[in-house]
């Protein structure tokens, strides 16, 4: 890793469906020879119930206050 100081010495490793290994450090993400800093990046993971209960601006504009009554259609997404 040339030119980039890595805060975490042991990365978390993930393998893609095609066998690609992705390494996640505290301050960067790396795959093969490619690296990207994570400055200013925020990510979160929600379970299905939290996702279903969240009201979006689009639904609010479409149905008004009834957006709080209607449940969101359940979807399954993989990252």
RODO-2510 file (C-alpha; in nm, 4 decimals, decimal comma):
residues 79
     n   res          X          Y          Z
     1     x     0,0000     0,0000     0,0000
     2     x     0,2028     0,2892    -0,1294
     3     x     0,1592     0,6400     0,0064
     4     x    -0,1390     0,5735     0,2333
     5     x    -0,1023     0,5264     0,6075
     6     x    -0,3324     0,2519     0,7325
     7     x    -0,4771     0,2941     1,0836
     8     x    -0,5926    -0,0651     1,1211
     9     x    -0,3279    -0,3296     1,0642
    10     x    -0,5738    -0,6188     1,0260
    11     x    -0,8492    -0,5490     0,7731
    12     x    -1,1925    -0,7074     0,7649
    13     x    -1,2039    -0,9195     0,4515
    14     x    -1,5036    -0,9890     0,2305
    15     x    -1,5259    -1,2095    -0,0762
    16     x    -1,7484    -1,1243    -0,3710
    17     x    -1,9464    -1,3822    -0,5670
    18     x    -1,6730    -1,3787    -0,8302
    19     x    -1,3998    -1,4493    -0,5733
    20     x    -1,2768    -1,0888    -0,5522
    21     x    -1,1386    -1,0105    -0,2066
    22     x    -1,2278    -0,6709    -0,0606
    23     x    -1,0300    -0,5452     0,2403
    24     x    -1,1888    -0,2893     0,4727
    25     x    -0,9604    -0,0876     0,7000
    26     x    -1,0591     0,1853     0,9474
    27     x    -0,9843     0,4610     0,6961
    28     x    -0,9830     0,2999     0,3487
    29     x    -1,1220     0,0218     0,1336
    30     x    -0,8988    -0,1817    -0,0959
    31     x    -0,9522    -0,4349    -0,3726
    32     x    -0,6481    -0,5668    -0,5583
    33     x    -0,4229    -0,2696    -0,6378
    34     x    -0,7083    -0,0173    -0,6079
    35     x    -0,7587     0,1810    -0,2827
    36     x    -1,0030     0,4528    -0,1804
    37     x    -1,0018     0,6648     0,1357
    38     x    -1,3172     0,6652     0,3463
    39     x    -1,2969     1,0268     0,4660
    40     x    -1,6480     1,1685     0,4997
    41     x    -1,8169     0,8331     0,4290
    42     x    -2,1011     0,7161     0,6533
    43     x    -2,2783     0,3833     0,6110
    44     x    -2,5379     0,2047     0,8194
    45     x    -2,7237    -0,1231     0,8097
    46     x    -3,0899    -0,1498     0,9037
    47     x    -3,2954    -0,4571     0,9681
    48     x    -3,6166    -0,5146     0,7726
    49     x    -3,8550    -0,3771     1,0366
    50     x    -3,6698    -0,0441     1,0594
    51     x    -3,6693    -0,0119     0,6818
    52     x    -4,0421    -0,0901     0,6536
    53     x    -4,1376     0,1629     0,9217
    54     x    -3,9352     0,4550     0,7801
    55     x    -4,1500     0,7126     0,5992
    56     x    -3,9921     0,8649     0,2885
    57     x    -4,0478     1,2108     0,1495
    58     x    -4,1849     1,0598    -0,1723
    59     x    -4,4572     0,8697     0,0139
    60     x    -4,5308     1,1780     0,2251
    61     x    -4,5813     1,3896    -0,0889
    62     x    -4,7925     1,1208    -0,2575
    63     x    -5,0384     1,0397     0,0205
    64     x    -4,9825     1,3070     0,2853
    65     x    -5,0250     1,2071     0,6491
    66     x    -5,1613     0,8689     0,5419
    67     x    -4,7977     0,7754     0,4664
    68     x    -4,7643     0,6913     0,8362
    69     x    -5,0517     0,4419     0,8072
    70     x    -4,9483     0,2491     0,4954
    71     x    -4,6736    -0,0101     0,5355
    72     x    -4,3873    -0,0108     0,2893
    73     x    -4,3772    -0,3061     0,0535
    74     x    -4,1224    -0,5553     0,1864
    75     x    -3,8153    -0,6081    -0,0332
    76     x    -3,5079    -0,8169     0,0108
    77     x    -3,1806    -0,6578    -0,0974
    78     x    -2,8326    -0,7959    -0,0866
    79     x    -2,5256    -0,5781    -0,0875
***
